[in-house]
Amino acid sequence: MAQALLDLLEGRLAEVEAEREQISFELHRLEARATELSEEAQHLRALIEIHLAAPAKPGTSKPAPAEEPARWLGVAIEVLTKEGRPLHYRDLYKRMKALGGPAFGGKNPVATFLSALSREAARPEAQLVRLGAGSYGLPGQALEASA
């Protein structure tokens, strides 16, 4: 009887070790896949940022967001008027925040701000215009002045 119990325990030990080995292999495979997916996500984020920075096609813009559109736009115009030149959207956002401008939501508030800027610049009666890769200004401001 003792031998049968020992055989049973050794058999179960072999099963457990084999399953642990399979799980270890699967875990390694899943970690490698997670790394691949992280890299792909980084590439996709970069492509999205490039796309958002591209000039909008006429007639494809959505209406301005409901979250205090006049307020953020007013602060942006104030900053650009004081600067007297176009600014990169990140610089514009920082200066707006320093003046007490409204907060933008989402995981990346600067990207949310860029989205609102892009929508505004795409409107036919836009008060802000896109003047280059990520640069926005008032109508009539030249991009060369920002150099």
Protein Blocks (a to p, Z undefined) as FASTA:
>chain_A
ZZmmmmmmmmmmmmmmmmmmmmmmmmmmmmmmmmmmmmmmmmmmmmmmmmmmpccdehia
ccddfehmllmmmmmmmmmmmnopacdfklmmmmmmmnopacdedjblmlmmmmmmmmmm
mpmklcbdcfbehiacdehiafklmZZ
